[in-house]
Amino acid sequence: MSQILDQGTLLFASVAVLVVSLLLQFSLRPLVPQSRVVFQLEQVDRTPAAQEVPNVPEPPARPWWSISFYTPLLILSGIYVPGTLLVTNLIARLGAFGAVFQRDYSPLLACASMAWAAVHMPLIVVAWFAPIQVLAAVAAIAYLYFAVLMFFAVRTVFGIENRVAMGAVCLSIVPLAAAVVFWGPLQFILGWVASPFFLFYVFYYLGGEFRSLGSGLRRSQNFHRMLESAAINPHDAEAQYQLGLIYQHRRQYTAAIQRFTNAVTIDSRETDAHFQLGRIARQQGRLKDALSHFQTVVDQDEKHHQSEILRELGAVYIAARQYQDARNELSEYVGRRPYDSEGLLYYGQALEGLGDAAGAREMYARAIEAARTAPRYLRRSTAQWSRMAQKLYNAKK
């Protein structure tokens, strides 16, 4: 998915969906029942009873796979991807939906289209050589695999946690279920949208608007290519650091660690790279490495990142059960930033580890209040600390 974001194009992904859909239609054609019924009259009976209108059997209903070859692309681009964007934004609180849609629609559509084409390619082969029962089993496995690919796509595009990405993919079936319920009128609308005349006028009058939907993917690719070009310079630590931030956002920690390490190798005074290496090490449970990087940051700039280095050090000491050291760091941090809910939560945990139950309860209450009164644009980052503080506060009642 990361390579699709860096090197893929929305045009190639769309053409892949159309080609695979067309091949799938062709391979499934023998399974579609014939809709034409031929009647052959052996003889004519003139009796009144024989002249009644015969019971003509209804033509067999068209199965689900007999839809037009362009329908999957329209469903992906018009229903599934916007629905997934909306669900993910509601769960993860990514920001205003319009801004999120403008930025992430084309990257997510490219990933979803490539995933759809990949999982349907085996079905083309199976449909030629296997009975319909085997095809149904393979199709079930293919759609489960599509859900797995979409989990990685959502996590990579938005940089969210695994459980949030999993919930978003599970709930993304809701727009598809709604499409199934209203499939009759929706199929008519999709056929009308795919009309060449409609597409011509849409492109003529709204071409600029539709081209802007792909700008998010193009901008990120251009920025990534610029950084890769700058990283060729063996003395450019900043380019290495910026590439590391991209991989860190995508949760590709191995690549991020490599880029940050390159940055500190080029310039040992690259404080930001040391800070990010320490954060990744703490998340992965490598407390010794995290402490080493954070200590380097403190030695270079004690107030780095608005003094958040003290908070990160306190979190490492809490994980190592060195509560007195954690208290020393966090008390100073809370004195500098008294309304940071994460720092207040950690300070409460340090006090709880030292046996100060009343002080811990007070810090948890302050963390809850700080998260509640935080600006709206910070609500996403403070919500998890508020929930943790509320849970620990209730446990102290």
Helices and strands as residue ranges (DSSP letters): H 2-7, H 10-28, G 29-31, G 64-66, H 71-75, I 76-80, H 81-92, H 97-129, H 132-158, H 162-171, H 173-181, H 183-193, H 196-213, H 215-231, H 237-249, H 253-266, H 271-283, H 287-300, H 304-319, H 323-336, H 341-353, H 357-372, G 376-378, H 379-395
